[in-house]
């Protein structure tokens, strides 16, 4: 956490462990459920997740019903400063997975030539995850 400019606290350690153990993006409720007892209140969790996102340790993605889910950046993103990845949404279980993205595939799209000015982007894939397949 120090490398992200974050102070190490018990709450941050607990939330970080939960995010590290998850293969999918998690909602506030998912995280609270995985923390046993009253070890963390909703406000502390919200602030912890916000600090992770602001520091670049984690990111958030919206579901179809506009619920925010949180996940750590992929290891290759953390190590190389790369921010491109895809979100895979399983049509069966509705889990959202973060997948590496090959950006060379996107380089062929003539964005600048068409007059568009991109400020942000998201790659969302849909299908069936290995658990539901």
Number of C-alpha atoms within 10 A of each C-alpha: 14 7 8 12 11 14 11 10 10 11 15 20 13 17 19 19 10 17 19 13 8 13 13 19 22 23 18 15 12 13 21 19 10 11 14 9 8 8 10 16 10 13 9 12 19 11 13 19 23 16 18 23 17 12 15 17 20 19 20 19 18 13 14 9 6 8 12 15 21 23 26 23 23 18 11 13 16 14 9 8 11 14 15 17 19 17 20 20 21 19 13 13 11 15 18 26 19 21 15 15 15 11 10 8 8 10 9 8 10 10 12 9 7 8 8 9 8 8 5 5 7 10 12 14 15 13 13 16 17 7 8 10 8
